[in-house]
Amino acid sequence: MACPVIIRNIFGSLSYLVLDDNPRELLRHPGFKEEYSIRPWLGSTDPVDAREEWAEMLAEDIECYRIVDSDNQEYRADLHSWDHCRK
């Protein structure tokens, strides 16, 4: 079953907030030695509230964030980038 996902697009770099039973941020850090990281999400699991919280937490424009679901093609195509972080 699909779950809500928030896509953060900052200068063409995509990060994701996955709001399933194990809420987590899939973060991309272009230019850093470790470009990909995963961290638990401790905020709201309501997609609208989580979108606002995430944008506020990172002090970014909320227009850079959009709500989709885990069936989103863009999200699914990029998900493998975090595989090495799960070990």
N, C-alpha and C positions, 0 to 999 in steps of 0.2 A: 504494500500500500504506500502511496506517495506521502511524503511529509513536506512541510514548508521549508524552503531554503531562501535565504536572502543573499543576493549577489551584490558584492561591493566592487565597483569598477572605479579605480583611481588610476588615471593616466594609462589606461589600457591593461592594467594588472588586475586580475580577478581574484578575490578572496570570497569565501562562502561562510555563512552561518547556517548550520544544519540543525533544524529543530525537531529531531526525532526523539526516541526514548533516551538517547545519549547526546544531549545538545552539545555542540562543539563548534569552534571557529576553525576553519581551514584557511590559514593565513599565508599570503605570499608577500615576501619581502625582497623586491628586486634590488640588486646591488649588494646584498648582504651575502656573507659566506654561506650561511644556511638559508636558502631562499624560501623553503617551505616549513611550516610548523603547524601543529595542532594543539589547541588548548581547550579545556572545558569551558562551556558557556554557563555562567551562573545567573544570568539575567532572566527576563521573562521569556516564556516559550510561546506567547501569543505573537504571531508574525508582525503585526502592526506595531505593537509595543516594542518588540525586540529590534525592529528596524530603527526606531527612534532612539532606543538605548544605545545601540551599536554606533550609530552616527554621532551621537552626543559624546560617547566614551572616547571616540577617536577624533573628536572635534572636527568633523567633516560635514560637508553639505549633504543633507538627506537625499537630494536628487541623485547622488552617486550610488544609491542603494535601491534595489528593486526586489520585490517579493515574487518568487516563482515556486515551483515544487520540485521534488527530487526526480521527476520525469523530464525536467528541462534538458534539452539537447546540449546546450552550452555547458551546463553543470556536469552532465554525465561524461562528456568528452574530456573534460579537464580533471575529473576526479582522480585519475591514475597518478597525477603529479604528486599526491600526498601518500602514495603507497609505502614509500620507504620510511615514512614517519611513524607508521603503525607498529613497527617491530619492537 
